[in-house]
Each structure stands twice: as structure tokens, then as C-alpha cells.
Amino acid sequence: MLRLARERDELRFVADQRGCPTSTADVAEAILHIAPRLEAREPVWGTYHFAGTGVATWHGFVGAIVAAQSAITGRDPKVVPITSAEYPTPARRPANSALDSGLFAQTFGVRAEPWEKRVASTVKALLSEPEDATT
């Protein structure tokens, strides 16, 4: 998304599919939090959902990324909402992929950060790194 925001003046993203954007930082923190309990053989085995807190469309997610990078780069491409029908893919995608992470939070006492907060911190971290350390 950062590359597209740098290269294009308009980005078109689906606005009728919802999900829970999840930061890899949140996933890593959750794994580190639950690993000792699994190693201690606590009876917590099962199937759990773990996803970012809050729901977003692809359009809303990209809009947040563009806004966060715009504050740093000054680039402000327009983010245009489209329908799934306007962006056909070989795989059919559900309109609602939002996950309920309540059981995970209840069992392990961990909940992901709101996705908007993670977008801002991730974009800031990515844009503060040198593009190529070999040059």
C-alpha cells in the first residue's frame, strides 16, 4: 500500500468486504503471551480466533494507511470505494470476514490493539527505516 500510495494518484479498493486487520506485532505478542501456558501444559488447547480489534472494509483500511503515510510523505492519493463486482478475483471472498476474538481474550487475557492504532505505528515504523541499507 505504501508503494502504491507513492506511485499512484488514485487507489480503488473494495468497500463491501469487512474484516479485522491484524498487525503481526499483535500476533507475535499473543504468541509470546500464550506460549508459556502451552509449555506448562495448561488445558487451553482448542480453536481460537485472534484478530485486530475493530472491523474495517478494505477501502477503510487503505484509507487509514494513506492518511498515516500522508502525514509523513505529503502524498495524498484519492482512495475510491468500489464493489467486489468491480474487482473480480478467482477466489470468492465473503462480505463479512470479521472474527470474534472474545474466547481468546477470555482464555488468555490478551486482545489485539485497535487496528487504526497499529496502522499508524506500523506506517511510521516502515517509513522511518532506510529503504535500502546496502546503498
N, CA, C and O atoms as CSV, one atom per row, in Angstrom:
chain,resi,resn,atom,element,x,y,z
A,1,MET,N,N,0.818,-1.191,0.000
A,1,MET,CA,C,0.000,0.000,0.000
A,1,MET,C,C,0.866,1.260,0.000
A,1,MET,O,O,0.535,2.253,-0.648
A,2,LEU,N,N,1.966,1.206,0.728
A,2,LEU,CA,C,2.843,2.384,0.767
A,2,LEU,C,C,3.446,2.658,-0.606
A,2,LEU,O,O,3.571,3.811,-1.019
A,3,ARG,N,N,3.818,1.590,-1.307
A,3,ARG,CA,C,4.361,1.773,-2.661
A,3,ARG,C,C,3.291,2.336,-3.586
A,3,ARG,O,O,3.560,3.256,-4.359
A,4,LEU,N,N,2.084,1.793,-3.514
A,4,LEU,CA,C,1.003,2.294,-4.359
A,4,LEU,C,C,0.687,3.752,-4.039
A,4,LEU,O,O,0.446,4.548,-4.947
A,5,ALA,N,N,0.687,4.103,-2.771
A,5,ALA,CA,C,0.424,5.491,-2.375
A,5,ALA,C,C,1.504,6.425,-2.899
A,5,ALA,O,O,1.240,7.592,-3.189
A,6,ARG,N,N,2.711,5.909,-3.019
A,6,ARG,CA,C,3.821,6.709,-3.540
A,6,ARG,C,C,3.734,6.854,-5.061
A,6,ARG,O,O,4.130,7.883,-5.609
A,7,GLU,N,N,3.215,5.827,-5.745
A,7,GLU,CA,C,3.250,5.795,-7.204
A,7,GLU,C,C,1.973,6.282,-7.890
A,7,GLU,O,O,2.026,6.730,-9.035
A,8,ARG,N,N,0.835,6.202,-7.212
A,8,ARG,CA,C,-0.441,6.493,-7.874
A,8,ARG,C,C,-1.151,7.679,-7.232
A,8,ARG,O,O,-0.950,7.997,-6.060
A,9,ASP,N,N,-1.984,8.316,-8.040
A,9,ASP,CA,C,-2.793,9.426,-7.532
A,9,ASP,C,C,-4.188,8.978,-7.124
A,9,ASP,O,O,-4.918,9.719,-6.467
A,10,GLU,N,N,-4.555,7.759,-7.517
A,10,GLU,CA,C,-5.869,7.209,-7.154
A,10,GLU,C,C,-5.725,5.726,-6.864
A,10,GLU,O,O,-5.073,4.993,-7.607
A,11,LEU,N,N,-6.344,5.296,-5.773
A,11,LEU,CA,C,-6.357,3.892,-5.382
A,11,LEU,C,C,-7.809,3.448,-5.267
A,11,LEU,O,O,-8.622,4.117,-4.630
A,12,ARG,N,N,-8.126,2.321,-5.884
A,12,ARG,CA,C,-9.501,1.820,-5.882
A,12,ARG,C,C,-9.535,0.529,-5.066
A,12,ARG,O,O,-8.863,-0.448,-5.399
A,13,PHE,N,N,-10.339,0.539,-3.979
A,13,PHE,CA,C,-10.402,-0.630,-3.112
A,13,PHE,C,C,-11.832,-0.959,-2.736
A,13,PHE,O,O,-12.698,-0.090,-2.631
A,14,VAL,N,N,-12.043,-2.242,-2.538
A,14,VAL,CA,C,-13.361,-2.789,-2.249
A,14,VAL,C,C,-13.898,-2.230,-0.925
A,14,VAL,O,O,-13.201,-2.214,0.090
A,15,ALA,N,N,-15.150,-1.776,-0.966
A,15,ALA,CA,C,-15.778,-1.183,0.210
A,15,ALA,C,C,-16.951,-2.020,0.729
A,15,ALA,O,O,-17.693,-1.581,1.607
A,16,ASP,N,N,-17.111,-3.220,0.183
A,16,ASP,CA,C,-18.229,-4.057,0.645
A,16,ASP,C,C,-17.762,-5.396,1.231
A,16,ASP,O,O,-18.545,-6.341,1.328
A,17,GLN,N,N,-16.495,-5.470,1.617
A,17,GLN,CA,C,-15.969,-6.638,2.314
A,17,GLN,C,C,-15.373,-6.163,3.634
A,17,GLN,O,O,-14.585,-5.218,3.667
A,18,ARG,N,N,-15.756,-6.825,4.714
A,18,ARG,CA,C,-15.303,-6.418,6.047
A,18,ARG,C,C,-14.447,-7.503,6.684
A,18,ARG,O,O,-14.665,-8.700,6.499
A,19,GLY,N,N,-13.472,-7.033,7.435
A,19,GLY,CA,C,-12.608,-7.943,8.177
A,19,GLY,C,C,-11.967,-7.204,9.331
A,19,GLY,O,O,-12.285,-6.045,9.596
A,20,CYS,N,N,-11.067,-7.878,10.010
A,20,CYS,CA,C,-10.375,-7.305,11.160
A,20,CYS,C,C,-8.882,-7.245,10.851
A,20,CYS,O,O,-8.170,-8.227,11.061
A,21,PRO,N,N,-8.400,-6.105,10.356
A,21,PRO,CA,C,-6.957,-6.006,10.087
A,21,PRO,C,C,-6.166,-6.338,11.356
A,21,PRO,O,O,-6.489,-5.872,12.448
A,22,THR,N,N,-5.134,-7.146,11.186
A,22,THR,CA,C,-4.371,-7.636,12.334
A,22,THR,C,C,-2.885,-7.404,12.110
A,22,THR,O,O,-2.324,-7.817,11.095
A,23,SER,N,N,-2.270,-6.749,13.053
A,23,SER,CA,C,-0.841,-6.469,12.990
A,23,SER,C,C,-0.033,-7.705,13.352
A,23,SER,O,O,-0.401,-8.453,14.258
A,24,THR,N,N,1.065,-7.917,12.645
A,24,THR,CA,C,1.952,-9.013,13.011
A,24,THR,C,C,2.541,-8.785,14.404
A,24,THR,O,O,2.869,-9.746,15.100
A,25,ALA,N,N,2.677,-7.527,14.814
A,25,ALA,CA,C,3.154,-7.240,16.176
A,25,ALA,C,C,2.176,-7.789,17.200
A,25,ALA,O,O,2.597,-8.345,18.214
A,26,ASP,N,N,0.879,-7.643,16.955
A,26,ASP,CA,C,-0.119,-8.190,17.880
A,26,ASP,C,C,-0.080,-9.713,17.895
A,26,ASP,O,O,-0.187,-10.324,18.959
A,27,VAL,N,N,0.073,-10.331,16.727
A,27,VAL,CA,C,0.153,-11.792,16.659
A,27,VAL,C,C,1.375,-12.282,17.431
A,27,VAL,O,O,1.285,-13.236,18.204
A,28,ALA,N,N,2.515,-11.631,17.219
A,28,ALA,CA,C,3.740,-12.031,17.925
A,28,ALA,C,C,3.577,-11.884,19.438
A,28,ALA,O,O,3.979,-12.772,20.191
A,29,GLU,N,N,2.995,-10.779,19.887
A,29,GLU,CA,C,2.785,-10.575,21.322
A,29,GLU,C,C,1.850,-11.639,21.894
A,29,GLU,O,O,2.072,-12.133,23.000
A,30,ALA,N,N,0.811,-11.989,21.148
A,30,ALA,CA,C,-0.126,-13.012,21.619
A,30,ALA,C,C,0.575,-14.361,21.742
A,30,ALA,O,O,0.375,-15.075,22.725
A,31,ILE,N,N,1.388,-14.713,20.762
A,31,ILE,CA,C,2.113,-15.994,20.812
A,31,ILE,C,C,3.053,-16.028,22.012
A,31,ILE,O,O,3.117,-17.029,22.726
A,32,LEU,N,N,3.781,-14.940,22.232
A,32,LEU,CA,C,4.693,-14.890,23.369
A,32,LEU,C,C,3.948,-14.965,24.702
A,32,LEU,O,O,4.469,-15.486,25.688
A,33,HIS,N,N,2.741,-14.445,24.715
A,33,HIS,CA,C,1.944,-14.473,25.941
A,33,HIS,C,C,1.385,-15.861,26.233
A,33,HIS,O,O,1.328,-16.274,27.391
A,34,ILE,N,N,0.971,-16.585,25.195
A,34,ILE,CA,C,0.340,-17.889,25.434
A,34,ILE,C,C,1.337,-19.047,25.452
A,34,ILE,O,O,1.034,-20.099,26.016
A,35,ALA,N,N,2.506,-18.884,24.854
A,35,ALA,CA,C,3.474,-19.984,24.770
A,35,ALA,C,C,3.823,-20.581,26.132
A,35,ALA,O,O,3.859,-21.805,26.257
A,36,PRO,N,N,4.082,-19.771,27.156
A,36,PRO,CA,C,4.406,-20.382,28.461
A,36,PRO,C,C,3.252,-21.218,29.024
A,36,PRO,O,O,3.483,-22.215,29.708
A,37,ARG,N,N,2.048,-20.823,28.742
A,37,ARG,CA,C,0.893,-21.597,29.239
A,37,ARG,C,C,0.794,-22.932,28.509
A,37,ARG,O,O,0.447,-23.953,29.104
A,38,LEU,N,N,1.100,-22.912,27.230
A,38,LEU,CA,C,1.087,-24.165,26.478
A,38,LEU,C,C,2.231,-25.064,26.920
A,38,LEU,O,O,2.064,-26.276,27.060
A,39,GLU,N,N,3.393,-24.462,27.138
A,39,GLU,CA,C,4.550,-25.232,27.587
A,39,GLU,C,C,4.298,-25.854,28.970
A,39,GLU,O,O,4.765,-26.954,29.263
A,40,ALA,N,N,3.558,-25.135,29.803
A,40,ALA,CA,C,3.213,-25.652,31.132
A,40,ALA,C,C,2.092,-26.683,31.059
A,40,ALA,O,O,1.649,-27.204,32.082
A,41,ARG,N,N,1.640,-26.971,29.848
A,41,ARG,CA,C,0.590,-27.963,29.597
A,41,ARG,C,C,-0.739,-27.620,30.269
A,41,ARG,O,O,-1.486,-28.498,30.700
A,42,GLU,N,N,-1.010,-26.314,30.345
A,42,GLU,CA,C,-2.324,-25.905,30.847
A,42,GLU,C,C,-3.382,-26.393,29.857
A,42,GLU,O,O,-3.110,-26.458,28.658
A,43,PRO,N,N,-4.552,-26.730,30.321
A,43,PRO,CA,C,-5.597,-27.265,29.429
A,43,PRO,C,C,-6.315,-26.156,28.646
A,43,PRO,O,O,-7.502,-25.900,28.845
A,44,VAL,N,N,-5.574,-25.519,27.770
A,44,VAL,CA,C,-6.143,-24.414,26.985
A,44,VAL,C,C,-6.146,-24.721,25.487
A,44,VAL,O,O,-6.307,-23.818,24.665
A,45,TRP,N,N,-5.971,-25.983,25.140
A,45,TRP,CA,C,-5.960,-26.352,23.728
A,45,TRP,C,C,-7.345,-26.162,23.133
A,45,TRP,O,O,-8.354,-26.354,23.811
A,46,GLY,N,N,-7.386,-25.789,21.877
A,46,GLY,CA,C,-8.657,-25.619,21.199
A,46,GLY,C,C,-8.485,-24.732,19.989
A,46,GLY,O,O,-7.368,-24.440,19.562
A,47,THR,N,N,-9.586,-24.316,19.453
A,47,THR,CA,C,-9.579,-23.438,18.287
A,47,THR,C,C,-10.011,-22.051,18.733
A,47,THR,O,O,-11.075,-21.872,19.326
A,48,TYR,N,N,-9.164,-21.073,18.435
A,48,TYR,CA,C,-9.419,-19.695,18.828
A,48,TYR,C,C,-9.246,-18.782,17.622
A,48,TYR,O,O,-8.465,-19.068,16.714
A,49,HIS,N,N,-9.980,-17.689,17.629
A,49,HIS,CA,C,-9.741,-16.618,16.665
A,49,HIS,C,C,-8.927,-15.551,17.369
A,49,HIS,O,O,-9.155,-15.252,18.541
A,50,PHE,N,N,-7.979,-14.979,16.649
A,50,PHE,CA,C,-7.243,-13.821,17.160
A,50,PHE,C,C,-7.116,-12.836,16.007
A,50,PHE,O,O,-6.503,-13.139,14.984
A,51,ALA,N,N,-7.690,-11.677,16.177
A,51,ALA,CA,C,-7.671,-10.680,15.111
A,51,ALA,C,C,-7.611,-9.292,15.724
A,51,ALA,O,O,-7.901,-9.100,16.905
A,52,GLY,N,N,-7.231,-8.336,14.901
A,52,GLY,CA,C,-7.189,-6.952,15.343
A,52,GLY,C,C,-8.540,-6.509,15.883
A,52,GLY,O,O,-9.586,-6.999,15.456
A,53,THR,N,N,-8.504,-5.587,16.817
A,53,THR,CA,C,-9.735,-5.076,17.404
A,53,THR,C,C,-10.371,-4.074,16.458
A,53,THR,O,O,-9.720,-3.131,16.008
A,54,GLY,N,N,-11.638,-4.281,16.162
A,54,GLY,CA,C,-12.363,-3.410,15.259
A,54,GLY,C,C,-12.507,-4.026,13.878
A,54,GLY,O,O,-11.783,-4.950,13.508
A,55,VAL,N,N,-13.449,-3.494,13.136
A,55,VAL,CA,C,-13.773,-4.003,11.804
A,55,VAL,C,C,-13.536,-2.895,10.784
A,55,VAL,O,O,-13.773,-1.719,11.057
A,56,ALA,N,N,-13.066,-3.290,9.611
A,56,ALA,CA,C,-12.842,-2.322,8.539
A,56,ALA,C,C,-13.110,-2.966,7.189
A,56,ALA,O,O,-12.986,-4.180,7.035
A,57,THR,N,N,-13.474,-2.154,6.226
A,57,THR,CA,C,-13.505,-2.612,4.838
A,57,THR,C,C,-12.090,-2.449,4.295
A,57,THR,O,O,-11.259,-1.775,4.905
A,58,TRP,N,N,-11.819,-3.066,3.153
A,58,TRP,CA,C,-10.521,-2.840,2.512
A,58,TRP,C,C,-10.350,-1.355,2.206
A,58,TRP,O,O,-9.262,-0.801,2.365
A,59,HIS,N,N,-11.428,-0.720,1.768
A,59,HIS,CA,C,-11.377,0.713,1.462
A,59,HIS,C,C,-11.008,1.521,2.704
A,59,HIS,O,O,-10.158,2.408,2.633
A,60,GLY,N,N,-11.633,1.226,3.833
A,60,GLY,CA,C,-11.330,1.933,5.062
A,60,GLY,C,C,-9.921,1.672,5.559
A,60,GLY,O,O,-9.250,2.579,6.052
A,61,PHE,N,N,-9.475,0.430,5.429
A,61,PHE,CA,C,-8.120,0.057,5.836
A,61,PHE,C,C,-7.082,0.818,5.009
A,61,PHE,O,O,-6.145,1.401,5.554
A,62,VAL,N,N,-7.261,0.803,3.700
A,62,VAL,CA,C,-6.328,1.515,2.825
A,62,VAL,C,C,-6.395,3.018,3.080
A,62,VAL,O,O,-5.369,3.699,3.060
A,63,GLY,N,N,-7.597,3.536,3.320
A,63,GLY,CA,C,-7.730,4.954,3.629
A,63,GLY,C,C,-6.926,5.349,4.852
A,63,GLY,O,O,-6.308,6.414,4.877
A,64,ALA,N,N,-6.932,4.489,5.878
A,64,ALA,CA,C,-6.150,4.766,7.090
A,64,ALA,C,C,-4.648,4.709,6.803
A,64,ALA,O,O,-3.884,5.517,7.331
A,65,ILE,N,N,-4.230,3.769,5.980
A,65,ILE,CA,C,-2.817,3.666,5.612
A,65,ILE,C,C,-2.390,4.919,4.851
A,65,ILE,O,O,-1.342,5.501,5.129
A,66,VAL,N,N,-3.208,5.320,3.897
A,66,VAL,CA,C,-2.890,6.511,3.095
A,66,VAL,C,C,-2.826,7.752,3.984
A,66,VAL,O,O,-1.924,8.575,3.832
A,67,ALA,N,N,-3.761,7.890,4.896
A,67,ALA,CA,C,-3.756,9.049,5.799
A,67,ALA,C,C,-2.502,9.056,6.668
A,67,ALA,O,O,-1.893,10.107,6.870
A,68,ALA,N,N,-2.116,7.897,7.179
A,68,ALA,CA,C,-0.929,7.822,8.036
A,68,ALA,C,C,0.335,8.153,7.267
A,68,ALA,O,O,1.206,8.857,7.779
A,69,GLN,N,N,0.447,7.656,6.043
A,69,GLN,CA,C,1.653,7.946,5.276
A,69,GLN,C,C,1.659,9.370,4.767
A,69,GLN,O,O,2.725,9.965,4.607
A,70,SER,N,N,0.485,9.930,4.508
A,70,SER,CA,C,0.378,11.302,4.022
A,70,SER,C,C,0.944,12.294,5.028
A,70,SER,O,O,1.566,13.285,4.643
A,71,ALA,N,N,0.731,12.034,6.310
A,71,ALA,CA,C,1.251,12.910,7.352
A,71,ALA,C,C,2.777,12.944,7.348
A,71,ALA,O,O,3.382,13.903,7.826
A,72,ILE,N,N,3.401,11.887,6.804
A,72,ILE,CA,C,4.863,11.793,6.772
A,72,ILE,C,C,5.424,12.195,5.415
A,72,ILE,O,O,6.423,12.908,5.335
A,73,THR,N,N,4.768,11.729,4.338
A,73,THR,CA,C,5.320,11.926,2.994
A,73,THR,C,C,4.739,13.115,2.255
A,73,THR,O,O,5.356,13.629,1.322
A,74,GLY,N,N,3.565,13.556,2.658
A,74,GLY,CA,C,2.881,14.621,1.924
A,74,GLY,C,C,2.090,14.112,0.730
A,74,GLY,O,O,1.358,14.883,0.110
A,75,ARG,N,N,2.219,12.830,0.390
A,75,ARG,CA,C,1.459,12.236,-0.718
A,75,ARG,C,C,0.046,11.943,-0.233
A,75,ARG,O,O,-0.140,11.396,0.854
A,76,ASP,N,N,-0.952,12.305,-1.037
A,76,ASP,CA,C,-2.339,12.122,-0.630
A,76,ASP,C,C,-3.191,11.624,-1.793
A,76,ASP,O,O,-4.063,12.343,-2.281
A,77,PRO,N,N,-2.937,10.379,-2.241
A,77,PRO,CA,C,-3.758,9.851,-3.329
A,77,PRO,C,C,-5.202,9.666,-2.875
A,77,PRO,O,O,-5.479,9.402,-1.705
A,78,LYS,N,N,-6.096,9.810,-3.817
A,78,LYS,CA,C,-7.520,9.624,-3.534
A,78,LYS,C,C,-7.797,8.128,-3.398
A,78,LYS,O,O,-7.336,7.333,-4.217
A,79,VAL,N,N,-8.547,7.745,-2.366
A,79,VAL,CA,C,-8.930,6.350,-2.167
A,79,VAL,C,C,-10.403,6.230,-2.522
A,79,VAL,O,O,-11.266,6.767,-1.828
A,80,VAL,N,N,-10.680,5.519,-3.610
A,80,VAL,CA,C,-12.020,5.425,-4.182
A,80,VAL,C,C,-12.659,4.089,-3.800
A,80,VAL,O,O,-12.055,3.035,-3.998
A,81,PRO,N,N,-13.872,4.127,-3.256
A,81,PRO,CA,C,-14.552,2.860,-2.928
A,81,PRO,C,C,-15.113,2.205,-4.182
A,81,PRO,O,O,-15.663,2.877,-5.054
A,82,ILE,N,N,-14.967,0.874,-4.263
A,82,ILE,CA,C,-15.560,0.101,-5.357
A,82,ILE,C,C,-16.258,-1.116,-4.745
A,82,ILE,O,O,-16.083,-1.425,-3.567
A,83,THR,N,N,-17.042,-1.788,-5.567
A,83,THR,CA,C,-17.715,-3.009,-5.119
A,83,THR,C,C,-16.861,-4.228,-5.452
A,83,THR,O,O,-15.945,-4.152,-6.271
A,84,SER,N,N,-17.166,-5.331,-4.819
A,84,SER,CA,C,-16.462,-6.582,-5.125
A,84,SER,C,C,-16.636,-6.966,-6.587
A,84,SER,O,O,-15.732,-7.536,-7.198
A,85,ALA,N,N,-17.796,-6.653,-7.142
A,85,ALA,CA,C,-18.054,-6.962,-8.550
A,85,ALA,C,C,-17.125,-6.180,-9.479
A,85,ALA,O,O,-16.822,-6.634,-10.582
A,86,GLU,N,N,-16.678,-5.016,-9.037
A,86,GLU,CA,C,-15.767,-4.205,-9.842
A,86,GLU,C,C,-14.320,-4.671,-9.729
A,86,GLU,O,O,-13.454,-4.194,-10.462
A,87,TYR,N,N,-14.058,-5.595,-8.818
A,87,TYR,CA,C,-12.705,-6.120,-8.631
A,87,TYR,C,C,-12.776,-7.644,-8.571
A,87,TYR,O,O,-12.603,-8.244,-7.510
A,88,PRO,N,N,-13.031,-8.255,-9.719
A,88,PRO,CA,C,-13.201,-9.713,-9.725
A,88,PRO,C,C,-11.878,-10.429,-9.428
A,88,PRO,O,O,-10.819,-10.033,-9.916
A,89,THR,N,N,-11.961,-11.477,-8.630
A,89,THR,CA,C,-10.807,-12.314,-8.324
A,89,THR,C,C,-11.203,-13.772,-8.526
A,89,THR,O,O,-12.386,-14.109,-8.466
A,90,PRO,N,N,-10.217,-14.643,-8.766
A,90,PRO,CA,C,-10.548,-16.065,-8.925
A,90,PRO,C,C,-11.211,-16.649,-7.672
A,90,PRO,O,O,-12.098,-17.496,-7.775
A,91,ALA,N,N,-10.781,-16.196,-6.499
A,91,ALA,CA,C,-11.362,-16.703,-5.247
A,91,ALA,C,C,-12.549,-15.838,-4.839
A,91,ALA,O,O,-12.473,-14.610,-4.869
A,92,ARG,N,N,-13.639,-16.484,-4.461
A,92,ARG,CA,C,-14.794,-15.743,-3.951
A,92,ARG,C,C,-14.504,-15.354,-2.512
A,92,ARG,O,O,-14.057,-16.186,-1.722
A,93,ARG,N,N,-14.748,-14.124,-2.171
A,93,ARG,CA,C,-14.489,-13.619,-0.825
A,93,ARG,C,C,-15.814,-13.328,-0.126
A,93,ARG,O,O,-16.735,-12.792,-0.743
A,94,PRO,N,N,-15.914,-13.673,1.141
A,94,PRO,CA,C,-17.146,-13.358,1.873
A,94,PRO,C,C,-17.248,-11.863,2.139
A,94,PRO,O,O,-16.232,-11.174,2.242
A,95,ALA,N,N,-18.454,-11.371,2.247
A,95,ALA,CA,C,-18.661,-9.949,2.535
A,95,ALA,C,C,-18.249,-9.615,3.962
A,95,ALA,O,O,-17.840,-8.490,4.249
A,96,ASN,N,N,-18.358,-10.595,4.856
A,96,ASN,CA,C,-18.013,-10.338,6.245
A,96,ASN,C,C,-17.042,-11.406,6.740
A,96,ASN,O,O,-17.433,-12.546,6.989
A,97,SER,N,N,-15.767,-11.024,6.881
A,97,SER,CA,C,-14.736,-11.933,7.389
A,97,SER,C,C,-14.293,-11.533,8.791
A,97,SER,O,O,-13.256,-11.990,9.272
A,98,ALA,N,N,-15.075,-10.684,9.446
A,98,ALA,CA,C,-14.721,-10.231,10.788
A,98,ALA,C,C,-14.743,-11.417,11.752
A,98,ALA,O,O,-15.655,-12.244,11.715
A,99,LEU,N,N,-13.741,-11.487,12.603
A,99,LEU,CA,C,-13.628,-12.572,13.565
A,99,LEU,C,C,-13.908,-12.073,14.974
A,99,LEU,O,O,-13.557,-10.946,15.325
A,100,ASP,N,N,-14.538,-12.909,15.771
A,100,ASP,CA,C,-14.785,-12.611,17.174
A,100,ASP,C,C,-13.651,-13.247,17.982
A,100,ASP,O,O,-13.542,-14.471,18.055
A,101,SER,N,N,-12.818,-12.414,18.578
A,101,SER,CA,C,-11.679,-12.896,19.358
A,101,SER,C,C,-11.984,-12.962,20.847
A,101,SER,O,O,-11.069,-13.035,21.668
A,102,GLY,N,N,-13.249,-12.936,21.194
A,102,GLY,CA,C,-13.657,-12.921,22.589
A,102,GLY,C,C,-13.191,-14.129,23.385
A,102,GLY,O,O,-12.754,-13.973,24.525
A,103,LEU,N,N,-13.270,-15.323,22.821
A,103,LEU,CA,C,-12.836,-16.515,23.542
A,103,LEU,C,C,-11.337,-16.473,23.806
A,103,LEU,O,O,-10.884,-16.866,24.882
A,104,PHE,N,N,-10.566,-15.999,22.834
A,104,PHE,CA,C,-9.125,-15.867,23.018
A,104,PHE,C,C,-8.834,-14.895,24.163
A,104,PHE,O,O,-8.022,-15.187,25.041
A,105,ALA,N,N,-9.501,-13.741,24.146
A,105,ALA,CA,C,-9.296,-12.734,25.195
A,105,ALA,C,C,-9.710,-13.276,26.564
A,105,ALA,O,O,-9.027,-13.041,27.560
A,106,GLN,N,N,-10.822,-13.998,26.610
A,106,GLN,CA,C,-11.313,-14.567,27.871
A,106,GLN,C,C,-10.336,-15.612,28.406
A,106,GLN,O,O,-10.060,-15.653,29.605
A,107,THR,N,N,-9.822,-16.445,27.526
A,107,THR,CA,C,-8.946,-17.546,27.936
A,107,THR,C,C,-7.545,-17.075,28.288
A,107,THR,O,O,-6.969,-17.508,29.286
A,108,PHE,N,N,-6.993,-16.178,27.456
A,108,PHE,CA,C,-5.590,-15.793,27.620
A,108,PHE,C,C,-5.379,-14.381,28.166
A,108,PHE,O,O,-4.255,-14.004,28.496
A,109,GLY,N,N,-6.443,-13.609,28.259
A,109,GLY,CA,C,-6.313,-12.259,28.792
A,109,GLY,C,C,-5.581,-11.308,27.867
A,109,GLY,O,O,-4.995,-10.325,28.321
A,110,VAL,N,N,-5.608,-11.591,26.575
A,110,VAL,CA,C,-4.899,-10.768,25.590
A,110,VAL,C,C,-5.879,-10.377,24.490
A,110,VAL,O,O,-6.662,-11.198,24.011
A,111,ARG,N,N,-5.819,-9.134,24.109
A,111,ARG,CA,C,-6.630,-8.645,22.998
A,111,ARG,C,C,-5.717,-7.789,22.117
A,111,ARG,O,O,-4.859,-7.065,22.622
A,112,ALA,N,N,-5.905,-7.874,20.826
A,112,ALA,CA,C,-5.110,-7.066,19.898
A,112,ALA,C,C,-5.458,-5.593,20.064
A,112,ALA,O,O,-6.549,-5.235,20.509
A,113,GLU,N,N,-4.509,-4.761,19.698
A,113,GLU,CA,C,-4.733,-3.317,19.694
A,113,GLU,C,C,-5.774,-2.971,18.623
A,113,GLU,O,O,-5.965,-3.740,17.681
A,114,PRO,N,N,-6.436,-1.839,18.754
A,114,PRO,CA,C,-7.305,-1.385,17.666
A,114,PRO,C,C,-6.489,-1.277,16.371
A,114,PRO,O,O,-5.360,-0.788,16.372
A,115,TRP,N,N,-7.074,-1.736,15.289
A,115,TRP,CA,C,-6.319,-1.775,14.036
A,115,TRP,C,C,-5.861,-0.388,13.603
A,115,TRP,O,O,-4.790,-0.253,13.011
A,116,GLU,N,N,-6.651,0.643,13.885
A,116,GLU,CA,C,-6.263,2.011,13.477
A,116,GLU,C,C,-4.968,2.443,14.157
A,116,GLU,O,O,-4.117,3.083,13.539
A,117,LYS,N,N,-4.824,2.090,15.426
A,117,LYS,CA,C,-3.603,2.431,16.173
A,117,LYS,C,C,-2.402,1.712,15.567
A,117,LYS,O,O,-1.333,2.300,15.401
A,118,ARG,N,N,-2.587,0.453,15.243
A,118,ARG,CA,C,-1.488,-0.326,14.670
A,118,ARG,C,C,-1.116,0.160,13.266
A,118,ARG,O,O,0.056,0.134,12.893
A,119,VAL,N,N,-2.095,0.599,12.497
A,119,VAL,CA,C,-1.773,1.148,11.169
A,119,VAL,C,C,-0.848,2.341,11.331
A,119,VAL,O,O,0.177,2.429,10.656
A,120,ALA,N,N,-1.200,3.255,12.213
A,120,ALA,CA,C,-0.391,4.458,12.401
A,120,ALA,C,C,1.028,4.120,12.844
A,120,ALA,O,O,1.990,4.665,12.302
A,121,SER,N,N,1.169,3.227,13.825
A,121,SER,CA,C,2.514,2.905,14.313
A,121,SER,C,C,3.312,2.105,13.288
A,121,SER,O,O,4.524,2.290,13.174
A,122,THR,N,N,2.659,1.227,12.546
A,122,THR,CA,C,3.352,0.425,11.539
A,122,THR,C,C,3.830,1.298,10.387
A,122,THR,O,O,4.972,1.173,9.944
A,123,VAL,N,N,2.966,2.177,9.902
A,123,VAL,CA,C,3.358,3.072,8.803
A,123,VAL,C,C,4.529,3.950,9.241
A,123,VAL,O,O,5.491,4.127,8.494
A,124,LYS,N,N,4.446,4.489,10.430
A,124,LYS,CA,C,5.536,5.331,10.945
A,124,LYS,C,C,6.840,4.538,11.006
A,124,LYS,O,O,7.886,5.032,10.586
A,125,ALA,N,N,6.784,3.314,11.526
A,125,ALA,CA,C,7.981,2.475,11.616
A,125,ALA,C,C,8.542,2.139,10.238
A,125,ALA,O,O,9.754,2.199,10.033
A,126,LEU,N,N,7.680,1.787,9.301
A,126,LEU,CA,C,8.147,1.420,7.963
A,126,LEU,C,C,8.755,2.604,7.219
A,126,LEU,O,O,9.743,2.452,6.501
A,127,LEU,N,N,8.172,3.763,7.391
A,127,LEU,CA,C,8.684,4.926,6.671
A,127,LEU,C,C,9.895,5.557,7.342
A,127,LEU,O,O,10.561,6.400,6.742
A,128,SER,N,N,10.187,5.170,8.556
A,128,SER,CA,C,11.375,5.724,9.216
A,128,SER,C,C,12.609,4.882,8.954
A,128,SER,O,O,13.725,5.313,9.246
A,129,GLU,N,N,12.423,3.672,8.402
A,129,GLU,CA,C,13.548,2.814,8.085
A,129,GLU,C,C,14.172,3.221,6.756
A,129,GLU,O,O,13.463,3.655,5.848
A,130,PRO,N,N,15.505,3.086,6.631
A,130,PRO,CA,C,16.120,3.358,5.320
A,130,PRO,C,C,15.585,2.360,4.292
A,130,PRO,O,O,15.372,1.187,4.601
A,131,GLU,N,N,15.373,2.842,3.067
A,131,GLU,CA,C,14.802,1.988,2.024
A,131,GLU,C,C,15.731,0.840,1.655
A,131,GLU,O,O,15.263,-0.269,1.400
A,132,ASP,N,N,17.047,1.085,1.620
A,132,ASP,CA,C,17.976,0.052,1.244
A,132,ASP,C,C,19.285,0.284,1.998
A,132,ASP,O,O,20.020,1.225,1.701
A,133,ALA,N,N,19.564,-0.557,2.951
A,133,ALA,CA,C,20.756,-0.385,3.783
A,133,ALA,C,C,22.041,-0.709,3.043
A,133,ALA,O,O,23.126,-0.425,3.552
A,134,THR,N,N,21.948,-1.300,1.846
A,134,THR,CA,C,23.153,-1.683,1.115
A,134,THR,C,C,23.691,-0.549,0.255
A,134,THR,O,O,24.801,-0.661,-0.264
A,135,THR,N,N,22.956,0.522,0.088
A,135,THR,CA,C,23.450,1.620,-0.758
A,135,THR,C,C,23.996,2.749,0.066
A,135,THR,O,O,24.452,3.751,-0.485
